[in-house]
Amino acid sequence: MRKVACLLSLLAAVLTTQGATYVEIENKNVDRTIDVISQLVKISYKITPEAKDKKSIEFYTFVVPEKDAPHLAYISVKDATKKELKLSESKTKNGVSYRITLATPSANPVIYIETVFTKLLEPYPTHIAQSDKQLVRYFGHLYFYTPYKTLTQKTTVHLASRNVESYTQVKPVSQSDTILNYGPYENIGSFVEDELVVHYENHSPFLTVTRLERTIEVSHWGNIAVEETIDMVHSGAMLKGSFSRYDFQKDTRSGQSSVKSYKTILPASATGVYYRDTNGNISTSAMRILKDSVELDLRPRFPLFGGWKTHYTLGYNVPSFEYLFSSGDNYLLKMRAVDHIFDDMAIDELIVKIILPEGSGNIKLVTPYSVTRLPDSLHYTYLDTFGRPVVTFTKRNLVENHISDLNLKYTFSRIMMLQEPLLVVGFFMVLFVLVIIWMRLDFSISREKDVHHHKE
């Protein structure tokens, strides 16, 4: 029965659209690299598939195991020329299946796949004292999880430390400093579920942005204001016992897993930067202006230990001519959907609000990846009459690879730019008229007194 199931899986994987030619594929060679240096799990593949009957391969199926699929934040596929390949996603009993369409059908293509997963590393133990080391476990697949037979494969695991408590030992396997080498293994069947477990020391910052609300306010008077409200938690091993600031400052080994500061990258043209929380401005930060960016060394009011949270607001201004382009009444806003918050960042939920000038219409949003578009709304500030359009969208489970530009197209009549100056002028004209009327009216009672004295 197992052989029949494997055969059916193989048939399902290699059949393409209805009427396509059947091609029986096997993986001639697979090189897999698993990077668990940070809080993210980055797995990359170099796959050389081969058609058994030497026919050209048009499609290839890549499967993310069912237990890993909810943690997949990013996937990209390229061919030997580094050209991005088209993916078609579907859910199967084995996990999430991605059908890859090759740019040029070939009998011996080379496929490069890059995947990034969040929350796959498990702190173990889950609670540690202030001076303890942070140990984590990675659970993966020893062999390439694929619907095809694999002739030869090897896996390289990159760790954050040479301090390894334990790891799966299936020969041939070896450890060299912070690297584990598995294989080569030969003649591995399809969908083999043998587990790979590594228990090792990892003091990389385990920070998760639980919610990021990013507001971009566009002005046609030369400025774009960006404000980010961030909720963040240390998602590593929880702190056991109370925190001692004396030990933290005295002993360099104390609080090894805590996060004292991190670097946020802003655009090079960012000005008027502010960093504050509910208590006010946070002065424990430094800003460096580099050639192509502004680097902020953000230091929370207290070090973040496992389970500890922080909430803050970061804002700045950029000139609109760098991000806003126009042709007549047609405008294009080209800005990043999300910026670099810290190295190897993980964002649970992103909410982006783009506030356009009053009078904008024919709005069309083009994002670099799929997002959930929320209903448009209106935003009112001073001198607004019928409100500024607000475009809102949200996305979950983002990483560094999602730092990419969005395109927002809209129309705006240049005559509308006169609205606010005319409102100001009109306001002052009305004010002056009222003052003139006030000055010309006589509210005194002196005349009444003169008449009273004359009668006497």
Summary of the structure (lengths in Angstrom):
residues: 456
radius of gyration: 30.7
end to end distance: 127.6
largest distance: 130.3
contacts: 1357
relative contact order: 0.11
helix: 14%
strand: 51%
